[in-house]
């Protein structure tokens, strides 16, 4: 088994977020992935606002979200959250983030599992599990969010053409700065939490992030689980990327979270059969070799048809993967 990095239990300002990828989608997921992160889509291009030439483009953040306890919202009150642990499993490509969020006398304990699928490489999956220590009004939200990236909306839909019932929670078409390409996105959610759950979607604001919220009167003895599937497709891969994203994320939802997780684990198991073992070297050197092997293979996929450079999917603002 590869050596994974030690769990992170204290966040420092100089740290950069964890890098997850399957070679088609690259994510930087912050210590609380719901409210901080960056997405890069292989092949997505834009006009660089400084150099005025073609360059990479950020895509909508596919695993955004929020949490609300009795009216107090995590995104508005991040100072009331506390990182418990963030652990990266190199054997499976899974990132697990645990944190607490307090509102008054109520504390929610949250566990977030995130991975980029290798069997459906345009799809990112996230599982959010919440427990509370006293009764409260709990709202858990999933988002696909283009906030803060350069570009413009071209389409935003919460219905499915020629279908009585929506196939997905929502879809969008985003045009990059300079109009060199577009990115299609679509997402599906599911929720487990007993009876009395109210589902809400933002259906009217044409410029709002795609979002689905689940409202419940939470009890301490229950666990509340929100699962999100999101597909990101660049226009270089399909001339109607938002329609293709809808098809692919619908396929993902049909397969189900556990099947896709198992497929992803088996894909990584096959990759790790080629693990380089440093005979006679110490633990630290083997850990470095495992990290290099992992990030190299995480950044490559047989479906990567475009010219995004190796590790280009690892973008983070003001960070360069060569120079730091």
N, C-alpha and C positions, 0 to 999 in steps of 0.2 A: 504493500500500500504506500502511496506517496506521502510525504511529510507535508501536512498543511500548516499554514502560518498559525501562530498562537492566537487565541481569541483576543479581540480588542475590548477592553473594559473601560477605558478612559480616552475620550477624544481630545486631541490637541489641535490648535489652529493650523499648524504646519502640515498636518496629515492631508492626504488627498483621498477621496472616496474609493471604495473597492471597485475594481474593474471586472465586469462580467461580459462575456461575449460568446458567440458561436461562429464567428467569422462572417456573419451577415449583419447582425445587430451588435453594437457595442454599447454598454451602459456603464456609467459611473453612478453608483448608488450610495448615497450618504449614510451616516449612522442611523438616521431615521429615513428610510427610502421613500416613504410616502410623500415627504415634503421637500426633498432635495435630491436632485439627480440630473444627469445629462444623457442624451441618446444620440448615437451616430448610426446612420444606415449606410451600408456598403453601396457605393455608387452614387449616392445623393450628392448633387453638386450645386454650388451657388457662386455668385460673383463676390469675391472678397471685398468688403467695404473699404479696406485700406489700400491693398495692392491693386485693386480694380481688375484682377484676373480671376480665372476659374479656380475654385478650391472646393474643399469639402463643405458640407452643410449639416447642421444639427437637425434632427428630426423631433417630432413631438415626444415628450417624455411618456413612455407607455405604461409606467407602473406608479403614477401619481395617486394620491389619495388624501384622506383627511380622517380625523377622529373628533367626535364631539361628545362631551359629557355635560348634561344639564345646561346646554347653551354655551359652554366653554369649548372653543375650537383649537385643536392642536396647531393648525397653520397660523393662527393669530397669536397663540401663546406658547411658542416653542420653548420658552424659558421654564415652563412648568413640566417639561419632559426631562427624563433622565435615562441615559444609555445604561443598559445593564450589561449587554454583551453583543458583539458582532463577530460571527465565526464564519470562516470560508473553508469549505470542504473541497479540496482539490480533486479528490477521488470522484466526485459527482458533479462538480461545477455548481454547487448550491451555496448560496449566501443566506445565513440565518441571522436576523437582527432582532434583538430583544430590548424593549424599553418600557418605561413606565410613564404614564401621563396622569397628572393630578388636577382635580378641580374641586376646590373646597375640601371636604373630608373624604371625597371619593377618589380612589386610585384605580386606573385601568392598567393591567399588565398585558403587553402586546408582544406577539411573536410573528415575525414576517419572514417567510421563506420565498426566495426569488431565484429563478434560473432562466437561462436562454436555451430553448429547445434545440437539440441537434437533429432530431427527426423531422421537425417542422421548423426550419431555421428562420422563418420570418416571424416566429411567435415567441413572445416572452410571457412567462407565467408567474403569478404571485399569489401566495396564500397568506392571509392575515387572520390571526386568531387572537381574540380579545376575551379577557376575563375581568370582572369588576369585583371590588371587595364590599360593595353595598348597593342596594337598589338605586337605579338612576335611569334617566332617558339617554340612551346610547345611539349615536348615529355613526355608521361606518361608511365611508365614501371611497369609490374607485374612480380614477380620472385618467384620461389621455389628454395631456396638457402641452400646448405649444407656447405657453407664456414665457416671454423672455428670449425667444429665438427670432432671428430675422426672417421675414417672409410675410405671406398673406394667406388668409382663408380663400379657398376657391369653392369649397362645398362643405356643408355640415348637415348631416342627416341623422335623425333618430327613428326613421321609418325605413322599410325596405321596399324598393320599387316592385310593384306587381305582386305584393304579398300582403295578406290580411293581417298577419302577425309578424312583427319584426324578427328577422333572423339573428340580429345582433343588437346590443344595447345602443350602439351608435357607430357612425363612420364619419370620416372627414378626408378632405383633399387639401393639402397644404402646398403652396408654391414657395419655393426658396427665393431668397433675395436675388434679383436680376433675372428671374424667370427661367433659369437654366434647367430646372427639373421640378417635379412635384413628388410629394410623399403621400401615399394613401395609408390610412390607419383605420382599424376597426377593432372593437372590443366586445367581450361577452363577460358577464359576471354571474355568479351563483352565490347563494347565502344559506347558511345553516344556523338556526338559532331558535327553533321552536315556533310556536304560534304567535299571532299578533304582530307580525313583521310588516311594516309599510315600506314599499319600494317607491323611490322617487327618482326621476331623471330630469336634467335640465334640457327642456325641449323647445324653449322659446327664444332664448338669447343666442343670436347667430354668431356671436363672437366669444361666447363662454367656452371654457374647456368642456369636452365631453365628460359627463359625470353621471354616476349612478349611486344613490345613497340608500341605505337600509336603516330604518328607524325602528327601535325596539325598546320596550321597558325592560331593561336588563336586570338580571338577578345574579347574586354571587355564585350560586351553585351551577350556573350554566356557562358553556363556552360558545362564543359567537364567531363564526368562520365566514369570511368573504374571500372568494376565489376570483381571480381576474385573468383572462386570456386576452392578449393584445397582439395584433399583427401589424407590422410596418413594412410597406412595399414601396420601393422607389419606382419612378416612371421609367427608368432604364430597364426595369424587369417586366413591366406591363403597361400598355397604353392607357388603361383605366385602373390605376393602382388602388384606389379606394374600393372598387368593386372586387378586385382580386384579394385585397386584404379581408374583405367581408367573407369571401369564399373560404379562405385559408383559416381564419379564426373560427368560422363555423365548423370546419373540419376538426379543429383542435378541441372545440367544446364537445363534439360528438365522441371523440376518442376519450375524453375525460382527463382530469388532472392526474390521477394516479397512474393511468396508462402512459401518459406522456412523460411523467417523472421516471417511470420504470424504463421507458425507451431511452431517455437521456442518460440514465445511470449505466445502462448496458452499452451505450455508445462510448461513454467515458471509460468503461471497463476495457473495451477493445483498444482504445487509444493507449491506455496505460500498460498494455502488454509490451509496448516498445520502450518502457521506462529505462533510462540510462542509470545504471548502478555504478557508483564510484567505489571500487574495491579498495579498502584500506583508508579511505577518507573519513573524516569525522562527521558528526551529525550535521553541523552547520553547512558543510560543503554539499552534502547530499540534499539538504533542504533547499539550498540555492539552485542546485541542478534540477530538482523537482519543480521549483517555481518557474525556472526558465522553460522547461519542457511544457508545463501547464499553460503558461501564457502564450507560448508559440502556437500550440494546438488550439487554444481557445480562440485565437485570432484568425484561424484558417478553416475553411469549409469547402467542400466540393461544389456548393452552390454559390460561392463567391466569384461572380463573373466579371467584376468591375475592378477599377484600378485604385481603390482605397489602399494605401500602403500598409504593409504589415505593422501592426500596432497603431495605425491611424485611427482605429476604432476606439482607442483608449484615451481619446481627447478629454481634457479638462481645462477650463479657462486658466490662462497664465501658467500652464504646465507644458513642458516638452519632454517626451518620453526618452530623448537622448540626453538632454541637458538638465532635466529636473525643473 
